[in-house]
Amino acid sequence: MAPGCAEDRGRPRGPARGRGSGGTRLRRGGGEGWPSRRTDGGGRARPRGQGPCVPRDPTAARPRASGNGLPVRLGARDRARARHRRSTCRCQGTGARPSLTPARRRRALQRGTGALGSAGGAVQAPRSSARAPGARAGRSAGHGGSGPSPPGSPRGTSGPQLHRSPAERRPRGTLGRRGPSSVAGPVYSFGPFRLEAHERRLLRDGSVVPLPGKAFDTLVLLVEGAGSLQRQQDLIDRLWPDTFVEPNNLQYNVSLIRRVLERTDGVELQTVRGQGYRLVAEVAREGALAPARPVDGAAQRNYVCKAQDGTRLAYARLGDGPPMVKAANWLSHLELDWRFEVWRHWLDLFSRRHTLVRYDARGNGLSDWAPPELSFERFVSDLGTVFDAAGVQRAPLVGLSQGASVAVAYAARHPERVSALVLIGGCARGWRAKNKPKLTRAFEAMMVLMRQGWGGRNAAFRQIFTTTFFPEASQELAEEFNELQRLTTTPDNAADLLSALGDIDIREELGRVSVPTLVLHSRDDAVVPMKDGLELASGIAGARFVPLESRNHVVLPTEPAWARFSQEIETFLAQEALS
């Protein structure tokens, strides 16, 4: 039965929410909570408003009387309630479903369902806003407006609750967010948490933990860089690449993350005052054979040494076991490489059973950005400096891209220091040494453009390099590599490094290499054609050449070629260790 109908007459109600002017709590009398009188504390009727008297029964015109025989004149709130009661009573006999009781309405709202009918039916509203009976335009019912809520309705609603179906409703804060991505993305586990980056979902013991957009992005960067210091400005540059923001925006995101991570054993978010943040946790990447990150800041040890001409060179040790040295390649960064998908699995592969010694070439990364000279001969001598500074007497040597040429030259000149060679995507001649006018003009034009557009926030120019290096990369990985290139060096250094690579010519030194050599090359490499890799392998006695079914210059762990790539390297290094 609808509230306020004649059959509910005389039903007592509890105290009203307001108070009279005399401080006495107002009482509701009559059917289903509609007031029949108001008093000032002394039993005398206290008229409110100038509206007409409202009869209890819509069919009767007799006004209600107060205790002293005078009619009660009701205010705006009471008149609106009376209009709602009359409209509800008119529903009887028409087939329309009456309103719910207050308790059932509250339970339905708490469940968040659209089933608000009294007999299991649903009252749904169209997508356009619908005003409930008794609510006036421009004022919010339940907040002092002229259209009050019926008894038992939630605060801020008016009239019978009209709800959209679950399919029509959109949760607050989604802003049209897309559904689950069809692309398999990285999934990280640390402590009781599971972070699904592409799904933009954080779980704790299987339950979803809400985290706003930028705070979620901040957590992803911290998890990917777990164990190492994430500098404040680097985080800001990655979170807001095209916008100037104050540091307190990042600090607010970090404070939200702290609330999520607090009181969790084995997970700690540290603040390095004036520098940045470090997430200390054992982070495992789903499907990986080893932790996706160093578990603490001591996993990678960074050092500095000086080259023969005084240039500062930064190098690092990673992993445990016999030493293995990696020659520097195009644009590396000891601290940032761990953050990016393109290098993370490489570092894990080479440090799994060895102590990997790697360094940043002069002019980029943590090494000196203002060296007196950038040349191929300096690259070779810098490799020897790192051998000496790290205390490596003899070890396998890995070279990727330009690093392959540097590794070959060093092995030919210092055979007593190198026990084996692993050459990936390398060449024997640079673009200038090939003496092809069309190729030379293309690279010279590229260097001019690099000096103008390399360091800008707009990644359109760097995207040219990224697409050439990784034609099959996902959009996310391409954006990561664009950003890595920008953060690794200056526009002038990038152009000078590219120019120095054009002078490479080690054809005469290939025949002097006398150590076991493994050469791997992507079949459809657009940066260094496979024929250059064949030229490199054919010049070294006993070298084994392995073509990889890939178009990427750097093999990615998400492509089928990665399985053979990693297997060939591990098998070769194991055989070298036994010899």
PyMOL commands that set and color helices and strands:
alter all, ss='L'
color gray80, all
select helices_A, chain A and resi 6-8+31-33+76-90+102-111+213-224+232-239+247-261+337-339+341-351+376-390+402-413+437-453+460-469+475-488+491-501+507-510+530-538+561-578
alter helices_A, ss='H'
color red, helices_A
select strands_A, chain A and resi 15-19+25-27+187-190+193-196+201-204+207-208+230-231+268-272+276-280+284-285+300-306+312-318+323-326+355-359+395-400+418-424+517-522+544-548
alter strands_A, ss='S'
color yellow, strands_A
deselect
rebuild
show_as cartoon
